Amino acid sequence: MKKFVTRRQQLGLQPNNPVEHSRGLGDTIEKFTKTTGIKSAVEKFKNAAGVKDCGCGKRRDSLNRMFPYNTKPNNNRAL
């Protein structure tokens, strides 16, 4: 019997949790690599090569700090 997989599960999100919004460019890249399967390929290669940490988390956090998404509305902008 084939198990029904939702889009949220494919993206690695929990079924009952709200959608996780990207804080910056690093989160967007991580979502892209998860969806396309690049992340799982890197994980397999990393494990085969015996590397403990590829630095993906640090890279994601650095990109989020360098290129954050403005999630709060800025009402003080001049038009």
C-alpha positions as CSV (number, residue, x, y, z in Angstrom):
1,M,0.0,0.0,0.0
2,K,1.4,3.4,-1.0
3,K,1.6,6.0,1.8
4,F,0.1,9.4,1.0
5,V,2.8,12.1,1.4
6,T,1.7,15.7,1.7
7,R,3.7,18.6,0.2
8,R,4.5,19.8,3.8
9,Q,6.1,16.4,4.6
10,Q,8.1,16.5,1.3
11,L,9.5,19.8,2.5
12,G,10.3,18.4,5.9
13,L,7.7,20.4,7.7
14,Q,5.6,18.9,10.5
15,P,1.9,18.4,9.4
16,N,0.4,20.5,12.2
17,N,3.0,23.3,12.4
18,P,2.5,26.6,10.7
19,V,4.5,27.3,7.5
20,E,8.1,28.2,8.4
21,H,9.0,31.5,6.9
22,S,12.5,32.2,5.6
23,R,14.4,34.7,7.8
24,G,16.8,35.4,4.9
25,L,18.6,34.1,1.8
26,G,20.2,31.2,3.8
27,D,16.8,29.7,4.7
28,T,15.6,30.1,1.1
29,I,18.7,28.3,-0.3
30,E,18.2,25.5,2.3
31,K,14.5,25.1,1.3
32,F,15.6,24.9,-2.3
33,T,18.3,22.3,-1.7
34,K,15.9,20.2,0.4
35,T,13.1,20.3,-2.3
36,T,15.5,19.5,-5.2
37,G,17.3,16.7,-3.4
38,I,20.6,18.4,-3.4
39,K,20.7,18.4,0.5
40,S,20.2,14.7,0.7
41,A,22.9,14.1,-1.9
42,V,25.4,16.3,0.0
43,E,24.5,14.4,3.3
44,K,25.2,11.0,1.6
45,F,28.5,12.2,0.2
46,K,29.4,13.8,3.5
47,N,28.7,10.5,5.4
48,A,30.6,8.4,2.8
49,A,33.6,10.7,3.0
50,G,33.6,10.6,6.8
51,V,33.1,14.4,7.2
52,K,31.3,15.3,10.4
53,D,30.1,18.8,9.5
54,C,29.9,20.3,6.0
55,G,29.3,23.8,7.4
56,C,25.8,24.1,5.9
57,G,24.2,25.4,9.1
58,K,26.9,28.1,9.6
59,R,26.7,29.1,6.0
60,R,22.9,29.4,6.2
61,D,23.2,31.5,9.4
62,S,25.8,33.8,7.8
63,L,23.7,34.3,4.7
64,N,20.7,35.1,6.8
65,R,22.7,37.8,8.7
66,M,24.1,39.2,5.4
67,F,20.8,39.1,3.5
68,P,17.9,39.2,5.9
69,Y,14.3,39.5,4.7
70,N,12.5,42.5,6.2
71,T,9.6,40.7,8.0
72,K,8.4,43.8,9.9
73,P,6.6,46.5,7.9
74,N,8.4,49.8,7.9
75,N,5.8,52.5,8.3
76,N,8.4,55.2,8.5
77,R,9.4,55.1,4.8
78,A,9.0,58.2,2.8
79,L,7.0,57.8,-0.3
